[in-house]
Amino acid sequence: MLIIIVNGVYSMDDILTYLESITQPDSLGPEHSVLMQKLCELESSVLKDIPLPSLDMISNARNELFLFECRECFSRGFHLGARLMLTLRE
């Protein structure tokens, strides 16, 4: 990727915004959808009656979803950083 500056100066914010726009997927993918569906099903079943084991399952599902999102955010940030370093090296 090559950023060409014509008759102007780009700020680092402009470059980062551009890089983020080309590296952001439209969705988090099927694994995220599966985890979210699992969480929604568990929450629906607990609305009627809230025994402790159900609360534990909801908590575990939320944690799985949160960990997936954290890994995904880290991966996107890492790739963005790597692309930025490679671009600046050119």
ABEGO torsion letter per residue (X at the ends): XBBBBBGEBBBAAAAAAAAAAAABBABAEAAAAAAAAAAAAAAAAAAABBBAAAAAAAAAAAAAAAAAAAAAAAAAAAAAAAAAAAAAAX
